[in-house]
Amino acid sequence: MPNTFTQIYIQIVFAVKGRKNLIAQSWKDDLHKYIAGIIKGKNQKPIIVNGMPDHTAIQSQSFCNTD
């Protein structure tokens, strides 16, 4: 099929060991920006990167255009 476009939404949750509250408020935003940068570096689209002190949730969009 010419000009086929495919996209998929991916949800990922990372939890710290033992679900302890180890993600400090002081550097949580930097962590989320870093993760979003990695996703962008892979030519994907981070929809949302957020979380709580014991986990981080990521929603991203993966897409490709096959000609």
C-alpha positions in Angstrom: 0.0 0.0 0.0 1.5 3.3 -1.0 1.6 6.1 1.6 0.8 3.9 4.6 0.9 5.7 7.9 1.1 3.7 11.2 0.9 5.0 14.7 0.7 3.3 18.1 0.3 4.7 21.6 2.5 3.2 24.3 2.1 3.5 28.0 5.1 2.7 30.3 5.2 2.7 34.1 8.6 2.6 35.9 8.4 1.9 39.6 11.3 2.3 42.1 12.5 -0.8 43.9 10.0 -1.7 46.7 7.7 1.1 45.7 9.6 3.4 48.1 9.1 7.2 47.8 12.5 7.8 46.3 11.7 10.4 43.6 12.2 13.7 45.3 10.1 16.7 44.4 13.3 18.8 44.0 14.5 16.9 40.9 11.3 15.2 39.7 10.7 17.8 36.9 14.3 17.3 35.7 13.8 13.5 35.6 10.6 13.9 33.5 12.3 16.4 31.1 15.2 13.9 30.7 12.9 11.0 29.9 10.9 13.2 27.4 14.2 14.1 25.8 15.1 10.5 25.3 11.8 9.8 23.7 12.2 12.8 21.4 15.7 11.7 20.5 14.2 8.5 19.2 11.9 10.5 16.8 8.8 9.7 18.8 6.3 12.0 20.5 6.0 12.1 24.3 2.4 12.7 25.1 2.9 13.0 28.9 5.6 12.1 31.4 4.4 12.4 35.0 4.4 10.4 38.2 4.4 10.1 41.9 7.2 9.8 44.4 7.2 6.0 43.9 6.7 5.7 40.1 6.9 7.5 36.8 4.2 7.0 34.0 4.9 7.7 30.4 2.5 8.0 27.5 4.1 8.3 24.1 3.2 8.1 20.4 5.2 6.0 18.0 4.6 6.5 14.3 6.1 5.7 11.0 5.4 6.6 7.4 6.2 3.8 4.9 6.3 4.8 1.3 
